[in-house]
């Protein structure tokens, strides 16, 4: 499936958000080896981990497919997608 740069950026933002959620859960619960997690905590952590893992895999595959279909450098494309994804969104032309 061919993706546009904008679609790749949105996928990267979703993966970044999922990673932030996983980090939030890990910070809230601490390391599983430092104490016993309740079943609900394990479920919440596993859900967050799977979401991040799945989205990360999707964005990596989409970047690879796009780079191959366009004949561009995968590394340069990935850097561009990450740069755009991590810029604050602007409301319109000129940031208005």
N, C-alpha and C positions, 0 to 999 in steps of 0.2 A: 504494500500500500504506500503510495507516494504521499508524503507530507509536505506542507509548505513550511517555511521558516517560522511563521506565526504559530502554526500547530505544534512545531517542535518546542517553541518557547513555552507554550501553554503546558505541554507535557512536562517540561523541565520544572516549571513553577509548581505543578502538582506533585512531582517527586520531591522537590524542596520542602513543600508544606508537609508532606507525609514524613519526611525525615525530621522536621521540627517537632511534629507530634510524637514520634518515637523518642526523641530526646527528652521531651516533656515528661513522658511516661516513665522513662528510665530515671530521670531526676526525682520524680515524685516517689518512686518505689525503692530507689536504691538498687544496689546489685543484688541479684537473686542469691548469691553466696553469702551475703551479709546478714541475711535473716530469711525467714520463711514468708513467701508470698502466699496470699490467699488465692483460691482458685480464680476468683474474679480478676485479680491482678495479673495472673498468668494469661488469662483470656484477653485482657485489655492490651497487654504487652505483645502477645502473639498477633492480635489483629493489627496493631500499629506496625509491627515488624513486617508482616505480610503485605500490607498496603505499600509501605516504602519499598520493599523488595520488588514487588510486581511493577510499580510505577518506574522504578529505576531501570529495570530490565526493559520495559517498553520504550523508554526514552533512548536508551542505548541502541536498541535494535532499529528504532525509527531513524536515528541519526546515521547509523551505518547504511541503511537502505537509501536514504536521501543522498548521502555522499556518493554512493556507488552509482545511483541513477543520474546524478548531475556531473559525475566525473570530477568531484572536488575532493580536497583533503578532508578526511574524517576528523582529524585533530583540530584543524582550523574551524570546521563547521561546529564541532562540539564547543570549542572556546567561544565562538560567536553566540551560540544558543545560550550558553551559561551566562555570558555577559549581558545579553538582552533580558534574560529571565530574572536576573538579580538587580536590574535597574528598577527604580520606582516607576510604576505605571503612570503615564500621563493621560489626562482626561481628553486631550485633543491636540490639534496643532499648536505648537508653541507652549504646551503644558497648561493650557487654559481649561 
